[in-house]
């Protein structure tokens, strides 16, 4: 079982407050919470604000369920980079007798794992993963490449924690740029600046810094150092309830990684790169509730106007 | 591996047409598809039509991620009734050495299942399951009970198939009524009639019939017969691309099943029952595309007015 990260600082109290006000609902397991209508309204309003900020991208809108073909996850190297975060789908594949034994164990809350077999499906680990495969399947891209808006999609990270900002299942509002290296790098940098501006407009104290992914183990430390040295990842942070600010958006330049994993090509034969950005919609919602209070009716007019205008 | 159900009738051709028009996108695995913006627009518009039809319920809106505590699934008996449909979440829980071996196998697309352990999470099998647990956790209900709108939530069924109407991950628009037996049964029947009316308003040839759940194995046949005899389940069907009409909504009276599984109580000490209804939003979207054509701009004005009005 993955290690549970206990709450620190004000995290536990903030989570209790969220439960008490019906903003989040307990489900019996850490990092998987139901949501009241007020929480969802704020999340969707911020999502809509990102949509407005993205208008000039003229992106194509695609949506994907939170499952990915296991074969595609394997092709990206994710299992090596982030084995501790991945979730795989298992299912029953036995006889009627096995089903009876499995059911009896399950009813007693005993171990029934031996009756479950690995399927060809995994949980989506980042909302951009299904995009690369779908774009590759369409065939070569026009020379200008493409920009995909993957919406606010549920993604999974195996990180049970007491911090309400560290969920096992949460919405990433994700966009992906595929095209010539210069254009892709410029798009990533534009969005990094745009994101800070959007977050500050709703009263959040957003800062940006070079960052790295949580690569696994000792070899992962070298990967992370290399990622930082090349400035391939930026994160925007805001204060929530932790002792240090929490990352709420990331801006990632993958160079040729996904292009090679999935066989993405430009029609003119040029080299394609990819970049993506993701807003952590629950974290931003939590940041707004923490900063402006648990009752959005009482938020500053300027913030309400940004979110509830239109 | 679960048996793949090959397409029959016009199912395969319809799926090809949906891919060709960009309404659905291939993901490399059957029953898990990306969606173009047109498909999503129709799905969301029908969802909004249900919301309007539900206004008089004055329900409370709650939302849940597509994961459930395994303990809760076990408590409902689902593992015994539907072992063939359930999906469980496994994750890595090994050493750095295990991680290296797992990654190497995954990169070769070899079997790496031995490094995955069962977690405390499963995929949500029906959108009402998280509701019972959340309501029980709040404590006893007022005498009138409650009505919950769980929105259009992703649910999982392990049924790989060639029929585009049989998805492994799809949106159920789900509502739940908890209260005194008479009130719950009456609500279920009202919605059964209301659903037919809503579907006919958008030009679909909706019929209703007594139905049963796909209980597993030989004992399951008796459960199903009993469910039919007591008229605990109704399904509304429409023609899509299969030789026979497809179920697109179901109306289920659970009597005391979930109340006992989760310990739901009424404050006045009276007996509580539950009922739920679910619209299969992708199936209804497919039914609309099949009936009125693949270009919603060309649909009959009366249908467009119902969906795109407001």
Interface residues (C-beta under 8 A of the other chain):
Chain A: X1 X2 X25 X26 X27 X28 X29 X32 X33 X34 X35 X36 X37 X40 X60 X61 X62 X63 X64 X65 X66 X67 X68 X69 X71 X72 X73 X74 X77 X79 X80 X83 X84 X86 X87 X88 X89 X90 X91 X92 X93 X94 X96 X99 X100 X102 X103 X104 X106 X107 X109 X111 X112 X113 X115 X116 X117 X118 X119 X120 X121 X123 X130 X133 X134 X137 X154 X156 X158 X168 X169 X170 X216 X217 X218
Chain B: X1 X2 X25 X26 X27 X28 X29 X32 X33 X34 X35 X36 X37 X40 X60 X61 X62 X63 X64 X65 X66 X67 X68 X69 X71 X72 X73 X74 X77 X79 X80 X83 X84 X86 X87 X88 X89 X90 X91 X92 X93 X94 X96 X99 X100 X102 X103 X104 X106 X107 X109 X111 X112 X113 X115 X116 X117 X118 X119 X120 X121 X123 X130 X133 X134 X137 X154 X156 X158 X168 X169 X170 X216 X217 X218
